[in-house]
């Protein structure tokens, strides 16, 4: 695309990720300047610096990204509409919320389509496990699933951490549109045991001399580690202070129980960043303020133009983005099948017809908007 339009491509690294960390560590105090708004200013400064070169003095700016980088590209267009000529965004969430319940509903729908029996086993096993957890059989569950011992008890974080292990397992497969969904669901349905729980235990078994995470104290360790290389802590900071985008099981159309609720994520933010004095409402206010800051309004859109927004029908992130842009000057390009950021690779003979059409349409739009 860049070659077709006589352009050059630059990869910008977001502050507080990779090598672009301006502080000695990722302590809560040092993360104060870690925000999407500051990242937008970094983009602006880079573009202004680039244009001091005679070679780029008249260059137009097209931003491109997938997932959060797609969101950031669109937010930059919102703040500096005259600076950014166009945006190629794929799989970008826009609506900020602590309760991203739609994610697991998409996962459920996908697996139901691939293997209905797999979905039924998941639902039955999770229901049994939640009943056991609530009836004082937490230790028995930890024994069945080889959870590593911990002297720390932190509820409701421990309960959520236990169930997130299973949720993330299936969610990650669907998000990547991996072909392993079919094979793994077949493995689950063929697992040993007569009950759904038996099959779950067999499927998730680990070697006898090993244990696995299942309480907050070791899920995941990067959250509490303030070393500069802990990108998981850096991303959690943005989730807690700007976006939310936490997976929950609060939706009605999913089979993963009810143990992972927004309240768990409020508690997580307080536990990691020491915001003990902040109520659920205060934390939620930070995230909802992001929608106001970037003019994201459910049903009304974000008021953007010259956006080529691509999304895949099977991407669990899609509900947080595609219905935020009902605008005649923004093109929504739906790709049948495929997962998160599925169209970011170069065009190839293996692309589906839907994928090929979406890519070609986006390329034509970018060329048009640059004229």
Secondary structure, DSSP 8 states (H G I E B T S, - for coil): -TTTTT--------TTBTTB--SSS--TGGGGG-SHHHHHHHHHHHHHHHTTSGGGTT--EEEEEETHHHHHHHHHHHH-TTTEEEEEEES---S-BS-BTHHHHHHHHHHHHH-HHHHHHHHHHHHHHHHHHHTT-HHHHHHHTTB---S---TTHHHHHHHHHHHHHHHHHHHTT-THHHHHHHHHHTSS-SSHHHHHHHHT---TT--B--SGGGS-GGGT--STT-HHHHHHHHIIIIIB--B-S--SS-SS-S---HHHHHHHHHHHH--TT--HHHHHHHHHHHHHHTT-BTTTB----SEEEEEETT-TTGGGTGGG---TTEEEEEESS--TTTT-S---TTS-HHHHHHHHHHHHHHHHHH-
